[in-house]
Amino acid sequence: MMESLLIANRGEIARRIIRTAKMLGIRTIAVYSEADAGLPFVREADEAIAIGPSPARESYLSQTRILDAARKTGAAAIHPGYGFLSENAGFAEAVEKAGILWVGAPPAAIRAMGLKDAAKELMQASGVPVTPGYIGADQSEERLTAEAKNIGYPVLIKAVAGGGGKGMRRVDRPQDFAELLASCRREAAASFGDDRVLIERYIANPRHIEVQVFADTLGNYVHLFERDCSLQRRHQKVIEEAPAPGLDAATRALICDAAVKAARAVNYVGAGTIEFIADASGGLHPDRIWFMEMNTRLQVEHPVTEAITGEDLVLWQLKVAGGEPLPKVQDEIAMNGWAFEARLYAENPAAGYLPSTGRLEHLRLPDTIRVDSGVEQGDEITAFYDPMIAKIVAHGPNREAALSKLAAACAAIEVWPVRSNAGLLARIAVDPDFRAARIDTGFLDRHGDSLVATEPSEIAIDTAATLLSRKKDGDPWSALAGFRIAGADDRRVRIRIGDHLHWGQSRPELEANTVTSGETTVLFDAGNAWPISLPVASEVEASQGAGDGAILSPMPGLVISVDVAEGDRVAKGDRLLTVEAMKMEHSLRAPFDGIVEKLQVSSGIRVSENQLVVSIVKEEV
């Protein structure tokens, strides 16, 4: 076993690797950017070294800086975690050339499976079924447009070097193909340095099923069963589970065997995931499940596999990297119970899932189940990296029991003033369709309106009314709260929750779960956070009319394209400009027909949240 290990990553995955390495007596070394200097993983490592400014390309993506850190600290091995350089074959080779142990897939396997087009060709040659589509060297817009037409709409444009949901666009109509192709290429170039794409048939009712595989340097291969990652938003996973619901034993055996066959085809070593897409319109059948891609690294969702098998996959990685055989052979790996992982993100579902940044002044996470988090109360969520706060992992003897644990855990989460998707996760976990496993990758698109809380529940309103009545006890306002001339006391209280006024019923039996942040009182209800207050006597609910032509940036980010000029006529829905934040593009569009009166920004300019970027006036008729 190696004596020391440098973790070339950050956040929760760095903490996860540190935990197992310390258990094995391995000295741990963290690397960190300026933005991450105060995070827990830096404190928890035996040694930590700064590697550069906050932008990832100047720190976590800098091969030179990471290798220099390894040399300075005498690291015997490097674990890349996931993301960043974990699937960079050139970096893996540089690590090995430097005489440092690489805790990851062989560079040749990373190259073979790293590009979606080459991987599909290899899988076809190995007898693994692949999704119908176009994989070709001709990347001209004309050829891609023609191939999309031949495949038949809707189609999926995917970056050949893509991953994590980035560089992927669904196209429903031929007239939208060129615009979405250009957007996909820009995002692919920015995220992966490669703007090549492939075209696939879009599966109408897709299930995303992946198989965890492992191999050692001695030629041994195993799988650790499958995970279902179908609950996604914009092709990014939100909740994962293991095993996959509705998958019978025969079909499980076939796709797990296919996954092992895929790993053998590239002489794989270490932890890897073979991802399949299934047409679930008529149930899960072997002839309607196709290879999609291979992730040549540890996955974000590996805890659900650990939960149902009882195995520590990071420990397996470290043993295999040290030349030891796999800890178990296939017959010794058993599946026990059911597990879910919910990804708690710093984002605002009620505002179109916009990223949320800032200091976590209040953070309370479940302490009754497994939680993998990269931050703690008081830490900062920045715009430089993925906005994940934590992974909430629930395990039970069956799906219903595990899901009930997940629902309770997510409902108890408290985050402020950073916004989070905790309320969304809690609602998903109790949704009848999700509980009945009626899922595919379009689940959130279909159920979004019912899962996102845009208004507080009646119980939350009454709880707020009760709390505020108590806080104001003795004030004239409170004393008259339920007073009615010639009528009974109905204990109604006028309160403000967020930006709206409500009538709430003061009910003594209700207990509020709140926190005070500065002058703001925040009520937590089923994962949602609602700022509450008493309105001033003259206050009325603000009008929410759509006539304002002031376009504000909904989040801090970089303006990557501007599509209009001052004086241009625009129609409602026309794209005005595009802002990139956390490697995702957000298009700002005209709220009505009009004329661009003032353009406040240009391409390449950084903007802050709520900064005025464009002014539009209605054209006089």
ABEGO torsion letter per residue (X at the ends): XBABBBBBBBEAAAAAAAAAAAAAGBBBBBBBBAAAAABAAAAABABBBBAEBABAAABAABAAAAAAAAAAAGBABBBAEBEEAAABAAAAAAAAAAGBBBBBBBAAAAAAAABAAAAAAAAAAAGBBBBBEBBBABABAAAAAAAAAAAEOBBBBBBAABEGGBGBBBBABAAAAAAAAAAAAAAAAAAAGBABBBBBBBBABBBBBBBBBBBBAAGBBBBAEBBBAABBBGGBBABBBOBBBGBBAAAAAAAAAAAAAAAAAAGBBEBBBBBBBBBAAAEBBAAABBBABBBBBBBAAAAAAAAAAGBBAAAAAAAAAAGBBBABBAAABBBBEBBBBBBBBBBBAAAGGBBBBEBBABBBBBAABBBBBABBBGBBBBAABBABABBBBBBBABAAAAAAAAAAAAAABBBOABBBAAAAAAAAAABAAAAAGBBBAAAAAAAAAAABBABBBAAAAAAAAAAAAAAABGBAAAAAAABBBGBBBAGBBBBBBEABBBBBBBBAABBBBBBBBEABBBBBBGGBBBBBBBBBAABBBBBABAABABBBBABBEBBABBABBBGBBBBBGBBABBBBBGGBBBBBBBABBEBBABBABBBGBBBBBGBBABBBBBBBX
